[in-house]
Amino acid sequence: MVDALIDIEDLHFSYGTRRLLNGVNLTLRQGRITAILGTSGVGKTTLLRLIAGQLRPSQGAVRYRGRVVHEMSDRELYAMRREMGMMFQMGGLFTDLSVMDNIAFPLREHTQLGMAQIRDIVLMKLQAVGLRGARDLMPAELSGGMNRRVCLARAVALDPLLTIYDEPFAGLDPISLNAVARLIRELNDSIGLTSVVVTYDVSESLKVVDDIYLLSEGVVVSHGTPSELESRSDPYAQQFIHAEPDGPVAFHWPAPSWQTDFRLSLLP
């Protein structure tokens, strides 16, 4: 596809004998926000690590701007990662650095900009997330929602081509969650980013993303725009969108029947 920034084809990956991805195919299109949805443990974060070249697939490929990621040299991987911004699942702010210094860190590491220029860029990023007045606070002084917004500002500090959000809504109250979702949409459109949001929060994703991929049992089970998935009779899409406990995605991890387990526990 001409406008594909990331193209994933027949991707397989295992942790030892546990097969996690069994032939994933998906495309991250330039200028769009793509959500990858799935239950916990389905391989969403592992997929991000494969995109960034931290893991090597057992089969298939991730292509970044047409180049196979796992075939890149260390130098090429480093250059690719400089074009990516990351908002980590657990935040990942440096606890001993102020908000200002946390956002300045990637600029100091990867550019030759002077202190005054870095300060101006940091203030612009903080203004974009509504926290310019919090620049001197320490991470321990931030609320959960403020912490996520600082992480968001740091993720886009270098104006990356691709921004990756790993569970950006986890643990947020409804007001903070809505604010972070809105910021992801606004930053993507104003800076011209391509974004991928990995999450299990369906309701918020439907409001702000352009494309959705549903992962289950190691493959993409449904794909489309939010409106397409909402109107589709696909049982996977319906179960995720309506948070139904019963459906093709089982609640119980595979196990012997409970009658068998109880009978074994009663044996002498």
N, C-alpha and C positions, 0 to 999 in steps of 0.2 A: 504494500500500500504506500502511495507516494508520501502521504503526510504522517507516516508512522515514525515516532521517535524511538519506541521500543517495540520490537516484534518478537514474540515468544512462540516457538514452534515445537510441538511434541515433547514437552519438557518432562523428564522423569528425574526423581531424586528419592533416595532412601537414607535413613539413619540405621545403619547396620542391616538387620533383616526386616526392619519396619519400612514398608513402602509408603511414602507420603504423597508424592506427586506422580501420577500415572499417565501423563500425556496431556499436559496443559497447553492450550493454544489461546493466546490473547494478544491484543494490540493496544498500545498506548498512543493515541493520536495527538499530534502537536496542537497546543493551544486549548486542550480540553481537560476536564477533570474526570478521571476514571476511578470508580470505586470497585474494590475487590472485597466481596462479602463472603462470609462463611462462619461456621461455628468455631469455637475455640479448639485449637489443635488440628485444624484442617490443613495447615501449611501456608497460611497467609504471610507470616513473617519470614518463613523459609524462602518463599518466593521473592521477597524483597532482597534477601541476601544473595540469591542467585542473580537478580538483576544487577546488583552492585559488584558482582564478581567475588564475593566472600566465600561462596561455595561453588563447587563444580558439579554440573549435572551428570548423571549416569547415562543419559541419552537426551537427544534434542539440543536446542540452543536458544540462548537469549541474544538478540541482535540489538545493539545500540547504534543508531544512525547507520544501519546496514552492516556493522561489524560484529562478529561473534565475540561475545564478552569473554568466554572461557579460553579463547585463543589469544587474548591480548597479553603483551608483556607487562611486567610490573610498572614500567614507565607509562605505558598506554593506559593501564588501569587507573593509575594515579591521576592522569590527565582527564580521564572520563569522570572520575569521582569529583573532581573540582567543578564539573558542570552540573553536579547534583547537590541539592539541599535536602537535609534529613531532619524531620521532627520525630524524635525517638519516642517509643511507647511509654517509657518511664520518665520522660522529660530530658534528663541528662545534663542539666545546668551544672556548671562548676560551682560547688558550694562556697568556695573561698573567694570567688570573684563577684563583683557587683553586677547588676543588670547591664550597665554600660560595657563593662569589660567582657562579659559573656558574649555579647553580640559583636564586640570588636575583635574577639579572638580569631575567627576565621579570616577577617580582613588583614590582621597583622601577620598571620601565618602564610597567606597565599597571595598577598599583593605587596607592592612597593609604595603604597600610599603613605603620605605623611600623617602625623597625628591629628592635625586640624581637619584634613579630608576625611579620615576615619571617623572622627567625632561627628562631623556633619552627616555622614551616611548612617551612623548608628541612630542619631536623633531622628532622621527621616524614617527609618524603619520602625522606631518606637512610636513615632507619631501615627504611622499607618495602623498600628495595633492599639492605639489609644493609651500608651504608657510612657509618653515622653517625660512626664513628671515623676516617674518611678525609676529614673535612670540610676540613682545612687543607692537604691535599696539592694539588700542582699537576698539571695534565693529563699532563705529561711523566713524572710519578712513578707513573702508573696503568698497570696491565696492560691488555691488550685487553679482557678480560672486565669489569674494573672500569670502564673507560672507557664501555663500553656501558651499564652499570648507572647511571652518573652521567647519561648522556644520557637514559636512561629516566626518571630522577627529574626532570630538567629538563622533559621533554615533558609531565609531568603536574603540574607545579608550580602551574598555574592551575586545576586540576580541570576540564579541558576537556570539552566534550560529545563531541568526536571526537578520537581520537588516531591519528596516522598513523605507521607504522613502515616505513621504506624500507630493505629488506635488513638487518634487525636481527641476523641470525645470521652474516653474512659475516665470514670470517676468525677465527671463535671456535673454541677447542678444545672437545671434546665436553662437558666439565664446565661450562664457561662458557656454552656454547650452551643446554644444558638448563636452567641457572639463569635465563638471560634469558627463555627461552620460558615457564618457570613463573611468572616475575614478571609477564610480560605478561598471563597468564591471571588471576593473583591480583589485580593492580591493576584489571583490567577489571571483575572481579566485586565487589571491595570498594568501589571508588569509584563504580561504576555507569556506566562509560564505554561508548562505542561505539568499536570499534577496527578499523582496516584494516591488514593486514600484507602488504606487497609483498615477495615473496621467490621464490627458486627452490629453497629447501630444503623438499622435499616431506615427508620423514619427520618433521621437527619440527613442521611445520604441522598434520599429521594429528593430533598429540597434543593441541593446544591450541585449535584454532579451531572455530567453529560452522558456518561456510559457506565453500565454496571455489569460486572461479571460475578456470578455466583459459583463458588467452589464447594464441591462435596465429593468425598471418596476419591480425592486426588485428581479430579478433572473439572472442567467448566461444565456445569449442568444447565446453565441458562445465561443468556447475554442479551443486552439491549439497552435502550434508553429507559429512564424511569417510567415514562408514560407507557412504553411498550410492555415493560414487565408488569405494571399495575393492571393492564388490560388483558394480559395473557392468561390462558387457562393452565399453563405449565404448573404442575403440582409443586415443583421446587420453588418457583417464583412466588406462588401463592402462600406457601408455608413461611418463607422468609418475610415477605411483605406484611403478612398478618400475624406473625409471631405465633403460629399454631404449634402446639406441642406434638400433635400427631401428623405424620406425613412421611415423605420419602427419607427425610433426615431423622434417624432414630435417636431417641433420648438416651437409651441404654447402650453402654459399651458392650460389644459382643461377649457373652458369657454362657456357661451351661445353664440349663433351666433352674429356677430357684428350687424346684422340688428335688432335683439331683443334688444341689449344694446342701440343702437341709438334711437330706438323707445321709450324705457322706459325713456331715458333722455329728450325726447321732451314732455312727459306727464306733464300736469299742476300739 
